[in-house]
């Protein structure tokens, strides 16, 4: 009888250790993949030399650092680059370039509805992106 109780206790402990180990491995891989920082979000420096003086200009590919994406997570269409605009649903190279060209020609957008004036941006595209853009 004691032998059976001991065997059940060992099996329960083994099950707990197995569950705990699998849970720890799962959490580890989740954290590694969830918090992996894309390469484009690293800051680059451009170094120039002149008469023993070395200066570094910061070249940021991170749209969060240069104001293209606000704290709310919305993309500011008045300053966003083509690459940042392409992150929006339904916006590819052509539409992103059209937004930038429109902005360069007509000035800053006064409100997000004005993006409907951009060639290639229709009501359906606007409905898909309106929650993700700001001015």
TIPABA-257787 format. One record per atom (N, C-alpha, C): atom name; residue in three letters; residue number from 1; y, z, x. Coordinates in nm, 4 decimals. Each point is the difference from the previous one (the first is absolute). Layout:
TIPABA-257787
R,atom,type,seq,py,pz,px
R,CA,ALA,NUM,Y,Z,X
...
//
This chain:
TIPABA-257787
R,atom,type,seq,py,pz,px
R,N,UNK,1,-0.1184,0.0000,0.0815
R,CA,UNK,1,0.1184,0.0000,-0.0815
R,C,UNK,1,0.1257,0.0000,0.0866
R,N,UNK,2,0.0026,0.0868,0.1003
R,CA,UNK,2,0.1149,0.0038,0.0897
R,C,UNK,2,0.0152,-0.1318,0.0739
R,N,UNK,3,-0.1125,-0.0605,0.0298
R,CA,UNK,3,0.0013,-0.1279,0.0696
R,C,UNK,3,0.0710,-0.1062,-0.0850
R,N,UNK,4,-0.0233,-0.0016,-0.1309
R,CA,UNK,4,0.0634,-0.0964,-0.0902
R,C,UNK,4,0.1494,0.0260,-0.0137
R,N,UNK,5,0.0384,0.1263,-0.0078
R,CA,UNK,5,0.1418,0.0342,-0.0085
R,C,UNK,5,0.0726,-0.0419,0.1272
R,N,UNK,6,-0.0636,0.0250,0.1122
R,CA,UNK,6,0.0602,-0.0387,0.1274
R,C,UNK,6,0.0152,-0.1514,0.0082
R,N,UNK,7,-0.1025,-0.0717,-0.0453
R,CA,UNK,7,0.0040,-0.1464,0.0030
R,C,UNK,7,0.1123,-0.0531,-0.0884
R,N,UNK,8,0.0179,0.0579,-0.1202
R,CA,UNK,8,0.1075,-0.0420,-0.0894
R,C,UNK,8,0.1371,0.0300,0.0608
R,N,UNK,9,0.0121,0.1150,0.0648
R,CA,UNK,9,0.1257,0.0382,0.0630
R,C,UNK,9,0.0349,-0.0972,0.1127
R,N,UNK,10,-0.0969,-0.0358,0.0805
R,CA,UNK,10,0.0215,-0.0952,0.1094
R,C,UNK,10,0.0397,-0.1359,-0.0559
R,N,UNK,11,-0.0651,-0.0428,-0.1090
R,CA,UNK,11,0.0328,-0.1288,-0.0615
R,C,UNK,11,0.1428,-0.0004,-0.0553
R,N,UNK,12,0.0413,0.1107,-0.0631
R,CA,UNK,12,0.1374,0.0093,-0.0511
R,C,UNK,12,0.1006,-0.0051,0.1142
R,N,UNK,13,-0.0299,0.0717,0.1092
R,CA,UNK,13,0.0899,-0.0025,0.1151
R,C,UNK,13,0.0074,-0.1392,0.0608
R,N,UNK,14,-0.1123,-0.0671,0.0079
R,CA,UNK,14,-0.0035,-0.1357,0.0526
R,C,UNK,14,0.0818,-0.0940,-0.0882
R,N,UNK,15,-0.0154,0.0148,-0.1306
R,CA,UNK,15,0.0772,-0.0820,-0.0933
R,C,UNK,15,0.1498,0.0258,0.0148
R,N,UNK,16,0.0391,0.1262,0.0162
R,CA,UNK,16,0.1417,0.0338,0.0179
R,C,UNK,16,0.0546,-0.0621,0.1282
R,N,UNK,17,-0.0755,0.0114,0.1093
R,CA,UNK,17,0.0448,-0.0569,0.1275
R,C,UNK,17,0.0093,-0.1519,-0.0069
R,N,UNK,18,-0.0948,-0.0614,-0.0651
R,CA,UNK,18,0.0020,-0.1450,-0.0147
R,C,UNK,18,0.1216,-0.0431,-0.0827
R,N,UNK,19,0.0225,0.0671,-0.1118
R,CA,UNK,19,0.1152,-0.0309,-0.0844
R,C,UNK,19,0.1304,0.0205,0.0762
R,N,UNK,20,0.0122,0.1119,0.0703
R,CA,UNK,20,0.1203,0.0298,0.0766
R,C,UNK,20,0.0239,-0.1048,0.1077
R,N,UNK,21,-0.1055,-0.0378,0.0711
R,CA,UNK,21,0.0118,-0.1008,0.1055
R,C,UNK,21,0.0460,-0.1342,-0.0570
R,N,UNK,22,-0.0608,-0.0417,-0.1090
R,CA,UNK,22,0.0386,-0.1268,-0.0623
R,C,UNK,22,0.1442,0.0070,-0.0497
R,N,UNK,23,0.0394,0.1123,-0.0578
R,CA,UNK,23,0.1363,0.0171,-0.0481
R,C,UNK,23,0.1004,-0.0074,0.1150
R,N,UNK,24,-0.0287,0.0640,0.1104
R,CA,UNK,24,0.0888,-0.0026,0.1165
R,C,UNK,24,0.0122,-0.1420,0.0546
R,N,UNK,25,-0.1110,-0.0703,0.0088
R,CA,UNK,25,0.0032,-0.1387,0.0489
R,C,UNK,25,0.0828,-0.0869,-0.0948
R,N,UNK,26,-0.0197,0.0166,-0.1303
R,CA,UNK,26,0.0760,-0.0771,-0.0985
R,C,UNK,26,0.1491,0.0273,0.0135
R,N,UNK,27,0.0388,0.1262,0.0100
R,CA,UNK,27,0.1414,0.0360,0.0138
R,C,UNK,27,0.0577,-0.0583,0.1284
R,N,UNK,28,-0.0737,0.0073,0.1078
R,CA,UNK,28,0.0455,-0.0545,0.1275
R,C,UNK,28,0.0289,-0.1494,-0.0120
R,N,UNK,29,-0.0952,-0.0762,-0.0545
R,CA,UNK,29,0.0212,-0.1446,-0.0124
R,C,UNK,29,0.1112,-0.0330,-0.0985
R,N,UNK,30,0.0131,0.0791,-0.1066
R,CA,UNK,30,0.1098,-0.0218,-0.0944
R,C,UNK,30,0.1340,0.0184,0.0698
R,N,UNK,31,0.0133,0.1086,0.0745
R,CA,UNK,31,0.1264,0.0258,0.0688
R,C,UNK,31,0.0309,-0.1062,0.1044
R,N,UNK,32,-0.1019,-0.0442,0.0713
R,CA,UNK,32,0.0203,-0.1024,0.1021
R,C,UNK,32,0.0478,-0.1298,-0.0640
R,N,UNK,33,-0.0610,-0.0403,-0.1108
R,CA,UNK,33,0.0386,-0.1271,-0.0617
R,C,UNK,33,0.1271,0.0123,-0.0821
R,N,UNK,34,0.0225,0.1139,-0.0651
R,CA,UNK,34,0.1179,0.0160,-0.0846
R,C,UNK,34,0.1279,0.0126,0.0819
R,N,UNK,35,-0.0075,0.0586,0.1151
R,CA,UNK,35,0.1193,0.0243,0.0791
R,C,UNK,35,0.0119,-0.0912,0.1212
R,N,UNK,36,-0.0798,-0.1062,0.0009
R,CA,UNK,36,0.0119,-0.0964,0.1089
R,C,UNK,36,0.1320,-0.0735,-0.0158
R,N,UNK,37,0.0794,-0.0013,0.1019
R,CA,UNK,37,0.1324,-0.0604,-0.0055
R,C,UNK,37,-0.0112,-0.1457,0.0410
R,N,UNK,38,0.0435,-0.0919,-0.0872
R,CA,UNK,38,-0.0053,-0.1417,0.0376
R,C,UNK,38,0.0839,-0.0282,0.1237
R,N,UNK,39,-0.0432,-0.0968,0.0773
R,CA,UNK,39,0.0667,-0.0349,0.1249
R,C,UNK,39,0.1464,-0.0353,-0.0213
R,N,UNK,40,0.0327,-0.0617,-0.1136
R,CA,UNK,40,0.1367,-0.0449,-0.0219
R,C,UNK,40,0.0980,0.1153,-0.0199
R,N,UNK,41,-0.0486,0.1227,-0.0147
R,CA,UNK,41,0.0893,0.1116,-0.0214
R,C,UNK,41,0.0367,0.0744,0.1290
R,N,UNK,42,-0.0416,-0.0526,0.1128
R,CA,UNK,42,0.0379,0.0612,0.1260
R,C,UNK,42,0.1357,-0.0506,0.0448
R,N,UNK,43,0.0734,0.0835,0.0684
R,CA,UNK,43,0.1300,-0.0373,0.0520
R,C,UNK,43,-0.0181,-0.0643,0.1370
R,N,UNK,44,0.0709,-0.1098,0.0221
R,CA,UNK,44,-0.0051,-0.0671,0.1291
R,C,UNK,44,0.1340,0.0170,0.0698
R,N,UNK,45,-0.0039,-0.0084,0.1308
R,CA,UNK,45,0.1212,0.0094,0.0786
R,C,UNK,45,0.0146,-0.1265,0.0827
R,N,UNK,46,0.1228,-0.0466,0.0101
R,CA,UNK,46,0.0282,-0.1161,0.0824
R,C,UNK,46,0.0868,0.0497,0.1153
R,N,UNK,47,-0.0525,-0.0152,0.1201
R,CA,UNK,47,0.0697,0.0502,0.1175
R,C,UNK,47,0.0781,-0.1107,0.0685
R,N,UNK,48,0.1204,0.0332,0.0415
R,CA,UNK,48,0.0808,-0.0948,0.0779
R,C,UNK,48,0.0521,0.0725,0.1235
R,N,UNK,49,0.0108,-0.0722,0.1094
R,CA,UNK,49,0.0481,0.0574,0.1251
R,C,UNK,49,0.1266,-0.0720,0.0440
R,N,UNK,50,0.0938,0.0777,0.0492
R,CA,UNK,50,0.1200,-0.0589,0.0589
R,C,UNK,50,0.0569,0.0997,0.0998
R,N,UNK,51,0.0006,-0.0395,0.1273
R,CA,UNK,51,0.0556,0.0828,0.1080
R,C,UNK,51,-0.0499,0.1441,-0.0044
R,N,UNK,52,-0.1271,0.0179,0.0132
R,CA,UNK,52,-0.0643,0.1312,0.0041
R,C,UNK,52,0.0106,0.0796,-0.1305
R,N,UNK,53,0.0471,-0.0626,-0.1054
R,CA,UNK,53,0.0094,0.0687,-0.1283
R,C,UNK,53,-0.1023,-0.0622,-0.0952
R,N,UNK,54,-0.0841,0.0848,-0.0544
R,CA,UNK,54,-0.1013,-0.0481,-0.0936
R,C,UNK,54,0.0359,0.0543,-0.1378
R,N,UNK,55,0.0115,-0.0901,-0.0960
R,CA,UNK,55,0.0286,0.0426,-0.1360
R,C,UNK,55,-0.1159,-0.0413,-0.0895
R,N,UNK,56,-0.0196,0.0756,-0.1062
R,CA,UNK,56,-0.1077,-0.0304,-0.0936
R,C,UNK,56,0.0588,-0.0176,-0.1394
R,N,UNK,57,-0.0279,-0.1137,-0.0580
R,CA,UNK,57,0.0390,-0.0250,-0.1387
R,C,UNK,57,-0.1233,0.0201,-0.0874
R,N,UNK,58,0.0165,0.0749,-0.1066
R,CA,UNK,58,-0.1123,0.0255,-0.0894
R,C,UNK,58,-0.0167,-0.1194,-0.0922
R,N,UNK,59,-0.1209,-0.0529,-0.0020
R,CA,UNK,59,-0.0345,-0.1085,-0.0914
R,C,UNK,59,-0.1045,0.0569,-0.0932
R,N,UNK,60,0.0403,0.0295,-0.1209
R,CA,UNK,60,-0.0931,0.0612,-0.0936
R,C,UNK,60,-0.0604,-0.1043,-0.0917
R,N,UNK,61,-0.1317,0.0005,-0.0063
R,CA,UNK,61,-0.0692,-0.0839,-0.0970
R,C,UNK,61,-0.0349,0.0828,-0.1229
R,N,UNK,62,0.0456,0.1224,-0.0011
R,CA,UNK,62,-0.0293,0.0891,-0.1109
R,C,UNK,62,0.1108,-0.0104,-0.1033
R,N,UNK,63,-0.0281,-0.0579,-0.1177
R,CA,UNK,63,0.1047,-0.0150,-0.1000
R,C,UNK,63,0.0541,0.1334,-0.0507
R,N,UNK,64,-0.0754,0.1084,0.0174
R,CA,UNK,64,0.0504,0.1307,-0.0404
R,C,UNK,64,0.1131,0.0446,0.0912
R,N,UNK,65,-0.0083,-0.0341,0.1280
R,CA,UNK,65,0.1011,0.0431,0.0955
R,C,UNK,65,0.1313,-0.0762,-0.0135
R,N,UNK,66,-0.0050,-0.1252,-0.0423
R,CA,UNK,66,0.1237,-0.0771,-0.0063
R,C,UNK,66,0.0543,-0.0120,-0.1422
R,N,UNK,67,-0.0476,0.0799,-0.0932
R,CA,UNK,67,0.0587,0.0092,-0.1325
R,C,UNK,67,-0.0488,-0.1022,-0.1009
R,N,UNK,68,-0.0899,-0.0898,0.0389
R,CA,UNK,68,-0.0483,-0.1002,-0.0951
R,C,UNK,68,-0.0789,0.0648,-0.1127
R,N,UNK,69,-0.0709,0.1064,0.0322
R,CA,UNK,69,-0.0762,0.0730,-0.1014
R,C,UNK,69,0.0602,0.1402,-0.0090
R,N,UNK,70,0.0399,0.0371,-0.1193
R,CA,UNK,70,0.0646,0.1287,-0.0188
R,C,UNK,70,-0.1025,0.1105,-0.0164
R,N,UNK,71,0.0461,0.1231,-0.0040
R,CA,UNK,71,-0.0901,0.1139,-0.0127
R,C,UNK,71,-0.0812,-0.0065,-0.1281
R,N,UNK,72,0.0525,-0.0655,-0.1014
R,CA,UNK,72,-0.0720,-0.0129,-0.1264
R,C,UNK,72,-0.1182,-0.0958,0.0130
R,N,UNK,73,-0.0081,-0.0724,0.1129
R,CA,UNK,73,-0.1068,-0.0957,0.0208
R,C,UNK,73,0.0368,-0.1396,-0.0482
R,N,UNK,74,0.1202,-0.0156,-0.0519
R,CA,UNK,74,0.0443,-0.1303,-0.0493
R,C,UNK,74,0.0616,-0.0820,0.1134
R,N,UNK,75,-0.0177,-0.1303,-0.0087
R,CA,UNK,75,0.0548,-0.0913,0.1005
R,C,UNK,75,0.1410,-0.0383,-0.0410
R,N,UNK,76,0.0936,0.0184,0.0910
R,CA,UNK,76,0.1387,-0.0371,-0.0259
R,C,UNK,76,0.0144,-0.1499,0.0238
R,N,UNK,77,0.0162,-0.0765,-0.1074
R,CA,UNK,77,0.0044,-0.1460,0.0111
R,C,UNK,77,0.1288,-0.0502,0.0645
R,N,UNK,78,0.0981,0.0872,0.0190
R,CA,UNK,78,0.1242,-0.0413,0.0655
R,C,UNK,78,-0.0112,-0.0017,0.1523
R,N,UNK,79,-0.0993,0.0667,0.0554
R,CA,UNK,79,-0.0123,0.0038,0.1457
R,C,UNK,79,-0.1409,-0.0295,0.0503
R,N,UNK,80,-0.0940,-0.0180,-0.0914
R,CA,UNK,80,-0.1398,-0.0202,0.0394
R,C,UNK,80,-0.0194,-0.1335,0.0710
R,N,UNK,81,-0.0882,0.0010,0.0979
R,CA,UNK,81,-0.0354,-0.1229,0.0716
R,C,UNK,81,-0.1072,-0.0750,-0.0788
R,N,UNK,82,-0.0269,-0.1213,0.0425
R,CA,UNK,82,-0.1039,-0.0806,-0.0630
R,C,UNK,82,-0.1332,0.0743,0.0058
R,N,UNK,83,-0.0321,0.0580,0.1159
R,CA,UNK,83,-0.1275,0.0713,0.0164
R,C,UNK,83,-0.0117,0.1173,-0.0971
R,N,UNK,84,0.1081,0.0729,-0.0197
R,CA,UNK,84,-0.0038,0.1137,-0.0916
R,C,UNK,84,-0.0117,-0.0470,-0.1440
R,N,UNK,85,0.0722,-0.1048,-0.0359
R,CA,UNK,85,-0.0061,-0.0524,-0.1369
R,C,UNK,85,-0.1390,-0.0513,-0.0347
R,N,UNK,86,-0.0729,-0.0491,0.0994
R,CA,UNK,86,-0.1348,-0.0520,-0.0243
R,C,UNK,86,-0.0985,0.1095,-0.0402
R,N,UNK,87,0.0389,0.1250,0.0135
R,CA,UNK,87,-0.0860,0.1103,-0.0422
R,C,UNK,87,-0.0023,0.0140,-0.1519
R,N,UNK,88,0.0959,-0.0621,-0.0676
R,CA,UNK,88,0.0072,0.0074,-0.1456
R,C,UNK,88,-0.1062,-0.0888,-0.0644
R,N,UNK,89,-0.0487,0.0407,-0.1154
R,CA,UNK,89,-0.1019,-0.0745,-0.0733
R,C,UNK,89,0.0575,-0.1354,-0.0421
R,N,UNK,90,-0.0689,-0.1070,0.0355
R,CA,UNK,90,0.0416,-0.1334,-0.0409
R,C,UNK,90,0.1079,-0.0628,0.0859
R,N,UNK,91,0.0384,0.0669,0.1075
R,CA,UNK,91,0.1029,-0.0534,0.0884
R,C,UNK,91,-0.0660,-0.0404,0.1308
R,N,UNK,92,0.0027,-0.1288,0.0264
R,CA,UNK,92,-0.0552,-0.0529,0.1246
R,C,UNK,92,0.1122,-0.0466,0.0909
R,N,UNK,93,-0.0350,-0.0817,0.0980
R,CA,UNK,93,0.0982,-0.0494,0.0961
R,C,UNK,93,0.1160,-0.0730,-0.0674
R,N,UNK,94,-0.0324,-0.0901,-0.0918
R,CA,UNK,94,0.1028,-0.0855,-0.0611
R,C,UNK,94,0.0960,0.0814,-0.0857
R,N,UNK,95,-0.0534,0.0850,-0.0867
R,CA,UNK,95,0.0872,0.0791,-0.0876
R,C,UNK,95,0.0810,0.1025,0.0789
R,N,UNK,96,-0.0621,0.0598,0.1004
R,CA,UNK,96,0.0731,0.0970,0.0822
R,C,UNK,96,0.1156,-0.0689,0.0714
R,N,UNK,97,-0.0242,-0.1181,0.0546
R,CA,UNK,97,0.1068,-0.0738,0.0677
R,C,UNK,97,0.1076,-0.0420,-0.1000
R,N,UNK,98,-0.0409,-0.0349,-0.1219
R,CA,UNK,98,0.0970,-0.0375,-0.1030
R,C,UNK,98,0.0909,0.1179,-0.0360
R,N,UNK,99,-0.0555,0.1199,-0.0032
R,CA,UNK,99,0.0802,0.1200,-0.0283
R,C,UNK,99,0.1025,0.0207,0.1105
R,N,UNK,100,-0.0437,-0.0097,0.1245
R,CA,UNK,100,0.0910,0.0188,0.1138
R,C,UNK,100,0.1072,-0.1095,0.0004
R,N,UNK,101,-0.0401,-0.1248,-0.0256
R,CA,UNK,101,0.0964,-0.1104,-0.0023
R,C,UNK,101,0.1027,0.0194,-0.1110
R,N,UNK,102,-0.0461,0.0405,-0.1174
R,CA,UNK,102,0.0916,0.0254,-0.1119
R,C,UNK,102,0.0998,0.1097,0.0377
R,N,UNK,103,-0.0506,0.1058,0.0600
R,CA,UNK,103,0.0848,0.1125,0.0396
R,C,UNK,103,0.1022,-0.0431,0.1043
R,N,UNK,104,-0.0427,-0.0815,0.0961
R,CA,UNK,104,0.0920,-0.0478,0.1035
R,C,UNK,104,0.1081,-0.0912,-0.0581
R,N,UNK,105,-0.0355,-0.0784,-0.0993
R,CA,UNK,105,0.0942,-0.0945,-0.0604
R,C,UNK,105,0.0946,0.0676,-0.0984
R,N,UNK,106,-0.0519,0.0919,-0.0824
R,CA,UNK,106,0.0770,0.0580,-0.1107
R,C,UNK,106,0.0445,0.1443,0.0217
R,N,UNK,107,-0.0394,0.0599,0.1094
R,CA,UNK,107,0.0356,0.1397,0.0240
R,C,UNK,107,-0.1031,0.0949,-0.0581
R,N,UNK,108,0.0317,0.1273,0.0085
R,CA,UNK,108,-0.0934,0.1040,-0.0435
R,C,UNK,108,-0.0296,-0.0096,-0.1495
R,N,UNK,109,-0.1217,0.0393,-0.0359
R,CA,UNK,109,-0.0368,0.0086,-0.1406
R,C,UNK,109,0.0739,0.1191,-0.0614
R,N,UNK,110,0.0556,-0.0179,-0.1185
R,CA,UNK,110,0.0717,0.1090,-0.0665
R,C,UNK,110,-0.0968,0.0913,-0.0751
R,N,UNK,111,-0.1096,-0.0578,-0.0493
R,CA,UNK,111,-0.1055,0.0778,-0.0657
R,C,UNK,111,-0.1310,-0.0763,0.0170
R,N,UNK,112,-0.1096,0.0653,-0.0323
R,CA,UNK,112,-0.1298,-0.0636,0.0248
R,C,UNK,112,-0.0245,-0.1192,-0.0911
R,N,UNK,113,0.0644,-0.0040,-0.1172
R,CA,UNK,113,-0.0171,-0.1130,-0.0925
R,C,UNK,113,0.0525,-0.1304,0.0593
R,N,UNK,114,0.0919,0.0093,0.0923
R,CA,UNK,114,0.0586,-0.1198,0.0612
R,C,UNK,114,-0.1027,-0.0789,0.0810
R,N,UNK,115,-0.1097,0.0643,0.0363
R,CA,UNK,115,-0.1040,-0.0695,0.0760
R,C,UNK,115,-0.0630,-0.1122,-0.0836
R,N,UNK,116,0.0178,0.0056,-0.1328
R,CA,UNK,116,-0.0497,-0.1063,-0.0876
R,C,UNK,116,0.0723,-0.1328,0.0255
R,N,UNK,117,0.1153,0.0039,0.0645
R,CA,UNK,117,0.0744,-0.1217,0.0320
R,C,UNK,117,-0.0578,-0.0733,0.1209
R,N,UNK,118,-0.0885,0.0671,0.0729
R,CA,UNK,118,-0.0623,-0.0598,0.1184
R,C,UNK,118,-0.1039,-0.1014,-0.0459
R,N,UNK,119,0.0047,-0.1196,0.0599
R,CA,UNK,119,-0.0954,-0.1041,-0.0356
R,C,UNK,119,-0.1425,0.0487,0.0308
R,N,UNK,120,-0.0863,-0.0105,-0.0997
R,CA,UNK,120,-0.1395,0.0407,0.0170
R,C,UNK,120,-0.0300,0.1384,-0.0535
R,N,UNK,121,0.1040,0.0768,-0.0343
R,CA,UNK,121,-0.0203,0.1339,-0.0556
R,C,UNK,121,0.0224,-0.0092,-0.1504
R,N,UNK,122,-0.1074,0.0101,-0.0738
R,CA,UNK,122,0.0080,-0.0052,-0.1457
R,C,UNK,122,-0.0214,0.1367,-0.0614
R,N,UNK,123,-0.0037,0.0019,-0.1306
R,CA,UNK,123,-0.0155,0.1264,-0.0735
R,C,UNK,123,-0.1293,0.0722,0.0373
R,N,UNK,124,-0.1092,-0.0749,0.0141
R,CA,UNK,124,-0.1294,0.0617,0.0316
R,C,UNK,124,0.0031,0.0652,0.1386
R,N,UNK,125,0.0532,-0.0722,0.0986
R,CA,UNK,125,0.0107,0.0560,0.1354
R,C,UNK,125,0.0907,0.1216,-0.0007
R,N,UNK,126,0.1131,-0.0120,-0.0717
R,CA,UNK,126,0.0937,0.1121,-0.0083
R,C,UNK,126,-0.0668,0.1224,-0.0602
R,N,UNK,127,-0.0761,-0.0197,-0.1080
R,CA,UNK,127,-0.0690,0.1129,-0.0633
R,C,UNK,127,-0.0979,0.0677,0.0966
R,N,UNK,128,-0.0609,-0.0790,0.0893
R,CA,UNK,128,-0.0948,0.0554,0.0972
R,C,UNK,128,0.0684,0.0802,0.1101
R,N,UNK,129,0.1250,-0.0354,0.0334
R,CA,UNK,129,0.0648,0.0634,0.1150
R,C,UNK,129,0.1133,0.0947,-0.0344
R,N,UNK,130,0.0464,0.0021,-0.1234
R,CA,UNK,130,0.1208,0.0753,-0.0331
R,C,UNK,130,-0.0103,0.1494,0.0299
R,N,UNK,131,-0.1202,0.0556,-0.0069
R,CA,UNK,131,-0.0169,0.1423,0.0293
R,C,UNK,131,-0.0001,0.0296,0.1495
R,N,UNK,132,-0.0064,-0.1053,0.0818
R,CA,UNK,132,-0.0129,0.0189,0.1440
R,C,UNK,132,0.1239,-0.0456,0.0774
R,N,UNK,133,0.1052,-0.0417,-0.0717
R,CA,UNK,133,0.1192,-0.0475,0.0690
R,C,UNK,133,0.1228,0.0793,-0.0430
R,N,UNK,134,0.1000,-0.0039,0.0846
R,CA,UNK,134,0.1266,0.0666,-0.0281
R,C,UNK,134,0.1108,-0.0765,0.0720
R,N,UNK,135,0.1253,0.0337,-0.0328
R,CA,UNK,135,0.1143,-0.0604,0.0699
R,C,UNK,135,0.0812,0.1080,0.0656
//
